Amino acid sequence: MEMPKLRDEGDVTFGRRKVAPSVCIADSKPHIRNFLREALEDLDFVTSECESPDTLGAVLGEHRPDLFVIGLSGGGLAANAILEALHAMHFDGKVLIFGAEGWPMTNAILRVGEELDLDMLPLLPTPFSDNELRLRTAPLRQFEPPPNPPVDVAEALHADWLDLWYQPKIDVRSLSLRGGEALVRLRHPTWGTVPPACFLPDANDPQFRRLSEFVITRAIRDWRYFFDAYGHIELTINLPVSFLQNPEAVEILASQIPRHPAFEGMIVEFNAAEMMRDLPAAARIARQLSLLNIGVAVDNLAEDWPLLMNITDFPFVEIKVDRQFISGCGDDRLKQWNCRRILELADGFGARTVAAGVESRADFVMARELGFDLIQGFFFAKPMEARKFARRILSRHIELPA
């Protein structure tokens, strides 16, 4: 079978800069491809997949990856055919073999790649650590600044680039899972994973309504997925106060709530700075949502925390202290003082507390000593896709990181 030649780079990236590195993953087993895809997307690669040598032409005719990863679960003959096809198509990117170290088949495939004058990276042994994958792919991950001007959220919604990723909320005493916060993420076909600051519209932008509706719909869909496999989990979503001041928005939220008897409610977070501009309105909305079995949390609470003392009837169920008071608080008496005052305030209101941005053991120890109820941060887990969250968090016991 004659293989088509790759299109010129200009044909693929005309009119736009290619920033995030791209990778095509070839392996006969779907679970291997999914595993490699998730690991590489964690490193901000834009991914595509190839099941067999027969589908290689179509994949590379559409994309021109910087890296081609070849798994050996389909055997040496399939891997050899892929290498020969890459050579015939004048592939000028790098090639990474994923397989057992020291096996005759593995050594033979590496030799074939070198003989075909392909740019072979050192073998990625199975099993591999995150650090090994990071080291192997380091030459390809030369990132430029994020897009400027920012990505148009209307385009992202239309193109289905948006998704919700989840970060666990963990009981500080028992280390049991208490819920997960949904965070909006965007995977751009050229820029890869784009920071929220580069696509989140201003609260007064008409697109914020569409984005908020997307968050509600996707979170409820994910709750159903989590429930089917693992039972109820309390999800937290972020919505602007300005969105929920519209009665239609509350109706949209009410219409999406699962009518399943196992649904025990969810949390909506209000940004503290936005709340403080109109506390009576935020409190009124919180009371409305409580009738739907939805609790409201105060998010990103920092220096403006004393303003909460002006509320006599406190309708919020949770207070999340911003990372600026949590990160490094073990060595900062002023941060500790602020945290203690907020905890005393929350205790008087009967609200639970969350320490956000726990990134080290010292942060965790201090959050526990101060008396926070829940913790959230990179020390335990970064935000991750729904399926990865289910597999890595919902299906396992939480353990204190080493």
Secondary structure in CASP SS format (residue, H / E / C, confidence):
PFRMAT SS
TARGET T0000
AUTHOR 0000-0000-0000
METHOD secondary structure of the structure
MODEL  1
M C 1.00
E C 1.00
M C 1.00
P C 1.00
K C 1.00
L C 1.00
R C 1.00
D C 1.00
E H 1.00
G H 1.00
D H 1.00
V H 1.00
T H 1.00
F C 1.00
G C 1.00
R C 1.00
R C 1.00
K C 1.00
V C 1.00
A C 1.00
P C 1.00
S E 1.00
V E 1.00
C E 1.00
I E 1.00
A E 1.00
D C 1.00
S C 1.00
K C 1.00
P H 1.00
H H 1.00
I H 1.00
R H 1.00
N H 1.00
F H 1.00
L H 1.00
R H 1.00
E H 1.00
A H 1.00
L H 1.00
E H 1.00
D H 1.00
L C 1.00
D C 1.00
F C 1.00
V E 1.00
T E 1.00
S E 1.00
E E 1.00
C E 1.00
E C 1.00
S C 1.00
P H 1.00
D H 1.00
T H 1.00
L H 1.00
G H 1.00
A H 1.00
V H 1.00
L H 1.00
G H 1.00
E H 1.00
H C 1.00
R C 1.00
P C 1.00
D C 1.00
L E 1.00
F E 1.00
V E 1.00
I E 1.00
G E 1.00
L C 1.00
S C 1.00
G C 1.00
G C 1.00
G H 1.00
L H 1.00
A H 1.00
A H 1.00
N H 1.00
A H 1.00
I H 1.00
L H 1.00
E H 1.00
A H 1.00
L H 1.00
H H 1.00
A H 1.00
M C 1.00
H C 1.00
F C 1.00
D C 1.00
G C 1.00
K E 1.00
V E 1.00
L E 1.00
I E 1.00
F E 1.00
G E 1.00
A C 1.00
E C 1.00
G C 1.00
W C 1.00
P H 1.00
M H 1.00
T H 1.00
N H 1.00
A H 1.00
I H 1.00
L H 1.00
R H 1.00
V H 1.00
G H 1.00
E H 1.00
E H 1.00
L C 1.00
D C 1.00
L C 1.00
D E 1.00
M E 1.00
L C 1.00
P C 1.00
L C 1.00
L E 1.00
P E 1.00
T C 1.00
P C 1.00
F C 1.00
S C 1.00
D H 1.00
N H 1.00
E H 1.00
L H 1.00
R H 1.00
L H 1.00
R H 1.00
T H 1.00
A H 1.00
P H 1.00
L H 1.00
R C 1.00
Q C 1.00
F C 1.00
E C 1.00
P C 1.00
P C 1.00
P C 1.00
N C 1.00
P C 1.00
P C 1.00
V C 1.00
D C 1.00
V H 1.00
A H 1.00
E H 1.00
A H 1.00
L H 1.00
H H 1.00
A H 1.00
D C 1.00
W C 1.00
L E 1.00
D E 1.00
L E 1.00
W E 1.00
Y E 1.00
Q E 1.00
P E 1.00
K E 1.00
I E 1.00
D E 1.00
V C 1.00
R C 1.00
S C 1.00
L C 1.00
S C 1.00
L E 1.00
R E 1.00
G E 1.00
G E 1.00
E E 1.00
A E 1.00
L E 1.00
V E 1.00
R E 1.00
L E 1.00
R E 1.00
H E 1.00
P C 1.00
T C 1.00
W C 1.00
G E 1.00
T E 1.00
V E 1.00
P C 1.00
P H 1.00
A H 1.00
C H 1.00
F C 1.00
L C 1.00
P C 1.00
D C 1.00
A C 1.00
N C 1.00
D C 1.00
P C 1.00
Q H 1.00
F H 1.00
R H 1.00
R H 1.00
L H 1.00
S H 1.00
E H 1.00
F H 1.00
V H 1.00
I H 1.00
T H 1.00
R H 1.00
A H 1.00
I H 1.00
R H 1.00
D H 1.00
W H 1.00
R H 1.00
Y H 1.00
F H 1.00
F H 1.00
D H 1.00
A H 1.00
Y H 1.00
G C 1.00
H C 1.00
I C 1.00
E C 1.00
L E 1.00
T E 1.00
I E 1.00
N E 1.00
L C 1.00
P C 1.00
V H 1.00
S H 1.00
F H 1.00
L H 1.00
Q C 1.00
N C 1.00
P H 1.00
E H 1.00
A H 1.00
V H 1.00
E H 1.00
I H 1.00
L H 1.00
A H 1.00
S H 1.00
Q H 1.00
I C 1.00
P C 1.00
R C 1.00
H C 1.00
P C 1.00
A C 1.00
F C 1.00
E C 1.00
G C 1.00
M E 1.00
I E 1.00
V E 1.00
E E 1.00
F E 1.00
N E 1.00
A H 1.00
A H 1.00
E H 1.00
M H 1.00
M H 1.00
R H 1.00
D C 1.00
L H 1.00
P H 1.00
A H 1.00
A H 1.00
A H 1.00
R H 1.00
I H 1.00
A H 1.00
R H 1.00
Q H 1.00
L H 1.00
S H 1.00
L C 1.00
L C 1.00
N C 1.00
I E 1.00
G E 1.00
V E 1.00
A E 1.00
V E 1.00
D E 1.00
N E 1.00
L E 1.00
A C 1.00
E C 1.00
D C 1.00
W H 1.00
P H 1.00
L H 1.00
L H 1.00
M H 1.00
N H 1.00
I C 1.00
T C 1.00
D C 1.00
F C 1.00
P C 1.00
F C 1.00
V C 1.00
E E 1.00
I E 1.00
K E 1.00
V E 1.00
D C 1.00
R H 1.00
Q H 1.00
F H 1.00
I H 1.00
S C 1.00
G C 1.00
C H 1.00
G H 1.00
D H 1.00
D C 1.00
R H 1.00
L H 1.00
K H 1.00
Q H 1.00
W H 1.00
N H 1.00
C H 1.00
R H 1.00
R H 1.00
I H 1.00
L H 1.00
E H 1.00
L H 1.00
A H 1.00
D H 1.00
G H 1.00
F H 1.00
G C 1.00
A C 1.00
R E 1.00
T E 1.00
V E 1.00
A E 1.00
A E 1.00
G C 1.00
V C 1.00
E C 1.00
S C 1.00
R H 1.00
A H 1.00
D H 1.00
F H 1.00
V H 1.00
M H 1.00
A H 1.00
R H 1.00
E H 1.00
L H 1.00
G C 1.00
F C 1.00
D C 1.00
L E 1.00
I E 1.00
Q E 1.00
G C 1.00
F C 1.00
F C 1.00
F C 1.00
A C 1.00
K C 1.00
P C 1.00
M E 1.00
E E 1.00
A H 1.00
R H 1.00
K H 1.00
F H 1.00
A H 1.00
R H 1.00
R H 1.00
I H 1.00
L H 1.00
S C 1.00
R C 1.00
H C 1.00
I C 1.00
E C 1.00
L C 1.00
P C 1.00
A C 1.00
END
